Amino acid sequence: MSMQFISDSKGQTTGVYIPINEWNALKSKFNGIDLELEIPTWQMDEVSERMEDYRKNPDQALDFDQSMDEIEKEL
C-alpha cells in the first residue's frame, strides 16, 4: 500500500493519504468501511455563516498555529 503521511508545521502526523484505487480495494475487502457521512443541515448552516463572516472581516481571523500555541501555554 502506498500511503502518504501528512504532517503539521511541527512534524506531528495529522493524517494519511490513501490513493483512491487502494481505498476502493479496502472498501471492497472490508464491509462497512465506507466513511461517507451525512452532514446535518444545522452544521452546514453554521459553517456557511462563519465563512460569510470571514469574507466580510478577514482581518479578524486568527492564525491556527499561533492560537494553538497560546492555548497550550495556558495548560
C-alpha positions in Angstrom: 0.0 0.0 0.0 1.4 3.4 -1.0 0.2 5.7 1.8 1.5 9.2 2.4 1.5 10.7 5.8 0.5 14.3 6.3 2.3 16.4 9.0 1.7 19.8 10.6 4.3 22.5 10.9 5.8 20.8 14.0 6.3 17.5 12.3 3.3 15.8 14.0 1.5 13.3 11.8 -2.0 14.7 11.3 -3.4 12.5 8.5 -2.9 9.8 6.0 -3.4 9.9 2.2 -4.5 6.7 0.5 -4.7 6.6 -3.3 -8.4 6.1 -4.4 -7.8 2.8 -6.1 -6.4 1.4 -2.8 -9.2 2.9 -0.8 -11.8 1.3 -3.1 -10.0 -2.1 -2.7 -10.1 -1.7 1.1 -13.9 -0.8 0.9 -14.5 -4.0 -1.1 -12.5 -6.2 1.2 -13.9 -4.8 4.5 -17.7 -4.4 4.5 -18.8 -1.3 6.3 -15.6 0.7 6.0 -17.1 3.4 3.8 -16.9 6.7 5.7 -19.4 8.8 3.7 -21.3 10.6 6.3 -24.3 12.9 6.0 -23.6 16.3 7.4 -26.5 17.8 9.3 -28.2 20.9 7.9 -27.6 22.9 11.0 -23.9 22.2 10.8 -23.7 23.2 7.1 -25.6 26.4 8.0 -23.2 27.2 10.8 -20.2 26.7 8.5 -21.8 28.9 5.8 -22.4 31.7 8.4 -18.9 31.5 9.7 -17.5 31.6 6.1 -19.6 34.7 5.3 -18.4 36.4 8.5 -14.8 35.6 7.5 -15.3 37.0 4.0 -16.7 40.3 5.5 -14.0 40.5 8.1 -10.9 38.6 7.1 -8.6 40.7 9.3 -10.4 39.4 12.3 -9.2 35.8 11.7 -6.6 34.2 14.0 -3.7 32.1 12.8 -4.4 28.4 13.8 -0.9 27.5 14.9 -0.4 30.7 16.9 -3.8 30.2 18.6 -2.9 26.6 19.5 0.5 27.7 20.9 -1.3 30.2 23.1 -3.8 27.6 24.3 -1.0 25.1 25.1 0.9 27.7 27.1 -2.1 28.0 29.4 -2.4 24.3 30.0 
